[in-house]
Amino acid sequence: MFNQIKLFFDQHLALSEPAEITEEKLQLAAVALFLEMMIIDDKVDPKEQALIFSLIQKNFSLTAEQASSLMALAEQQRKQATDYFQFTSLINKEYSLEQKIKLIESLWKIAFIDGVLDMNEEYLVRKIADLLYVPHADFIMAKNQIKPNA
């Protein structure tokens, strides 16, 4: 009897193995956040698209073709997402604080590239920084480092 109960629990209630976090999943998460930053102000500026493409190639050492594919996959993920947690949780598990700060700096670059910081853009960077547990001082330093001289 005990063996039957144990067998039942082993078969029906066993926890599944956690999904492996791959480099591609991390890249998708970061690029989905980049794309969200691009569209948050309801304007898609070609400068923003070009900057995101450049950031992808530079940050992940990808060819133009690989960067285009990654952008397309990330756009699909972004559209299907109900919140930012699915992206930030992956990043939190794998990125160091320095990598998270670099990601926040990239988001600021996207926000500032068109010369206008929309309140929704600022909100999104703050939200992502909070979800990534980036200290407020680092959030502000990243902004000031990237912000164009007024």
Beta strands, then each sheet from edge to edge (+ up, - down):
end
